[in-house]
Amino acid sequence: MTETRVLTEHDWPLWRSLRLAALTEAPHAFGARLADWQGDGDRPERWRGRLAIPGSCNVVASHDGQPVGMASGIPTDQHDVVELISMYVAPSGRGRGVGDQLLRAVEQWARQVGARTLRLAVAEGNEPARALYRRHGFHETGELGGLMPDGLRREHILAKRLTAQGVCDPPGADGADGADGADGADGTEWTTGAGVVPRHGRPTPASRSERPSAGPGGDT
Ligand SMILES: CC(C)(COP(=O)(O)OP(=O)(O)OC[C@H]1O[C@@H](n2cnc3c(N)ncnc32)[C@H](O)[C@@H]1OP(=O)(O)O)[C@@H](O)C(=O)NCCC(=O)NCCS
């Protein structure tokens, strides 16, 4: 069974171990570099700060009790636009719908905080991630993001419009192809009683420079 859980800043050791695994195993996918979070960059207060970005929502997924994935939603400087960053599923968790659950959790949070658009940046050539995002109704905006740490590839900005969903809307009415099932129908369990809105409450605008791990290409 796969479960997702919203973290607080006290959970930083768990976030740290997944994030370091992500940057080690899939450096091609992220704007941040492993080196940015090692040595002097690897400090408890920095990890705590990362989880305490005002208005953010940080989710970890576990499969059969083993942490296997992570994702965050963060505010942007546009009040009705939020961004998905730090999406990662460890190789042992891939192909099991873990990415689907993480995306659903962040999308649910985005709707709860009143966002109308969920954006993300994906590196050129990251086809597994693109396939996942496409399936969830994200489309190419044509915008280019930052340069990746390899200095060669660029990020591409994808976005999904979050329309209000009525009780009679068929699955996929918001642009997804049906991957967005009812909350909880897939075994998802939430640690917060009121959905996935974390303790920080509504998002407040955060510039890219406020993101602790924003590298040349941000912290996707
Ligand atoms: C992208 C990622 C989050 C997908 O997670 P997941 O839970 O495996 O998601 P899915 O099972 O929906 O798989 C997504 C796609 O990846 C492919 N995939 C699944 N398992 C895979 C595996 N073990 N190896 C390679 N690709 C795989 C599938 O083809 C799927 O595409 P499809 O929908 O056309 O079948 C995960 O592969 C990952 O963390 N990759 C490295 C980090 C990364 O790219 N993060 C995203 C940054 S924008």
The ligand as an ORCA input file, in Angstrom:
! r2SCAN-3c Opt
* xyz 0 1
  C       9.351     10.781    -13.023
  C       9.023      9.929    -11.802
  C       8.637     10.861    -10.659
  C       7.837      9.015    -12.174
  O       7.455      8.320    -10.996
  P       6.582      6.970    -11.086
  O       5.853      6.808     -9.813
  O       7.418      5.875    -11.567
  O       5.526      7.380    -12.175
  P       4.803      6.431    -13.179
  O       4.688      5.058    -12.658
  O       3.562      7.120    -13.555
  O       5.764      6.441    -14.404
  C       5.838      7.585    -15.229
  C       6.420      7.154    -16.504
  O       7.730      6.672    -16.224
  C       7.944      5.428    -16.870
  N       8.485      4.485    -15.893
  C       7.833      3.782    -14.987
  N       8.679      3.032    -14.290
  C       9.899      3.289    -14.760
  C      11.199      2.830    -14.445
  N      11.401      1.932    -13.475
  N      12.227      3.344    -15.127
  C      12.024      4.239    -16.093
  N      10.816      4.711    -16.429
  C       9.780      4.228    -15.786
  C       6.655      4.904    -17.375
  O       6.857      4.646    -18.741
  C       5.653      6.012    -17.150
  O       5.212      6.454    -18.381
  P       3.790      5.914    -18.951
  O       2.757      6.668    -18.203
  O       3.863      6.275    -20.368
  O       3.737      4.447    -18.688
  C      10.220      9.036    -11.411
  O      10.605      8.282    -12.520
  C      11.403      9.833    -10.900
  O      11.449     10.239     -9.754
  N      12.411     10.080    -11.759
  C      13.630     10.776    -11.380
  C      13.386     12.192    -10.857
  C      12.534     13.001    -11.764
  O      12.599     12.893    -12.983
  N      11.713     13.868    -11.171
  C      10.855     14.772    -11.894
  C      11.496     16.123    -11.989
  S      10.514     17.228    -12.996
*
